[in-house]
Amino acid sequence: MEINIYYVLGVVIVLYLFITVYNKKKSTRRRSRTFMEGYQRKERKTRKSPETDKKDQ
C-alpha cells in the first residue's frame, strides 16, 4: 500500500515537468520575432483623410 504513494507522486512529478517544458516552449515562441509575422492590424472605422487616400493609391 505504501508503494502506491510513490507511484502517484511519480506521475504528478512527470506531469509537472511536462507542463513546465510545454509552457517554456510557448513563452519562447511568443518572444521570437516570427510570432507576429504576417499579422495585420484591423483598421478602425474612421474617416480617411486626404493624406491617407494618397498613401492607399
Contact map, one row per residue, 1 for C-alpha under 8 A:
111110000000000000000000000000000000000000000000000000000
111111000000000000000000000000000000000000000000000000000
111111100000000000000000000000000000000000000000000000000
111111110000000000000000000000000000000000000000000000000
111111111000000000000000000000000000000000000000000000000
011111111100000000000000000000000000000000000000000000000
001111111110000000000000000000000000000000000000000000000
000111111111000000000000000000000000000000000000000000000
000011111111100000000000000000000000000000000000000000000
000001111111110000000000000000000000000000000000000000000
000000111111111000000000000000000000000000000000000000000
000000011111111100000000000000000000000000000000000000000
000000001111111110000000000000000000000000000000000000000
000000000111111111000000000000000000000000000000000000000
000000000011111111100000000000000000000000000000000000000
000000000001111111110000000000000000000000000000000000000
000000000000111111111000000000000000000000000000000000000
000000000000011111111100000000000000000000000000000000000
000000000000001111111110000000000000000000000000000000000
000000000000000111111111000000000000000000000000000000000
000000000000000011111111100000000000000000000000000000000
000000000000000001111111110000000000000000000000000000000
000000000000000000111111111000000000000000000000000000000
000000000000000000011111111100000000000000000000000000000
000000000000000000001111111110000000000000000000000000000
000000000000000000000111111111000000000000000000000000000
000000000000000000000011111111100000000000000000000000000
000000000000000000000001111111110000000000000000000000000
000000000000000000000000111111110110000000000000000000000
000000000000000000000000011111110010000000000000000000000
000000000000000000000000001111111010000000000000000000000
000000000000000000000000000111111110000000000000000000000
000000000000000000000000000000111111100000000000000000000
000000000000000000000000000010011111100000000000000000000
000000000000000000000000000011111111100000000000000000000
000000000000000000000000000000001111111000000000000000000
000000000000000000000000000000001111111000000000000000000
000000000000000000000000000000000001111100000000000000000
000000000000000000000000000000000001111110000000000000000
000000000000000000000000000000000000011111000000000000000
000000000000000000000000000000000000001111100000000000000
000000000000000000000000000000000000000111110000000000000
000000000000000000000000000000000000000011111000000000000
000000000000000000000000000000000000000001111100000000000
000000000000000000000000000000000000000000111110000000000
000000000000000000000000000000000000000000011111000000000
000000000000000000000000000000000000000000001111100000000
000000000000000000000000000000000000000000000111111110000
000000000000000000000000000000000000000000000011111110000
000000000000000000000000000000000000000000000001111111000
000000000000000000000000000000000000000000000001111111100
000000000000000000000000000000000000000000000001111111110
000000000000000000000000000000000000000000000001111111111
000000000000000000000000000000000000000000000000011111111
000000000000000000000000000000000000000000000000001111111
000000000000000000000000000000000000000000000000000111111
000000000000000000000000000000000000000000000000000011111
